[in-house]
Amino acid sequence: MHQRLTDTRCLIPHLEKMKSQLGKLPGTVIADAGYGGEENYDYLEQNEVSAIVKYGIYHREKSKAWQNR
């Protein structure tokens, strides 16, 4: 995909480019936590794209320190 410090802002433009080239969006998107963000989740939901995208603090929430708060 793209190498940027904040991947969050490049998911939608990337998918829009795919849509313009292929005529449709993919049925499913798989991305790492760098692409997790409310705007991206909303976009994917509104466009009926299934998504497997971790949110930014997923791993932190799974840590023992977080759970023992």
Long-range contacts (C-beta under 8 A, 24 or more apart in sequence): 6-34, 7-31, 7-32, 7-34, 7-35, 8-34, 8-35, 8-36, 8-37, 8-39, 8-40, 11-35, 11-37, 11-40, 11-43, 12-39, 12-40, 12-43, 15-43, 15-47, 15-49, 25-49, 28-52, 29-53, 33-58, 33-59
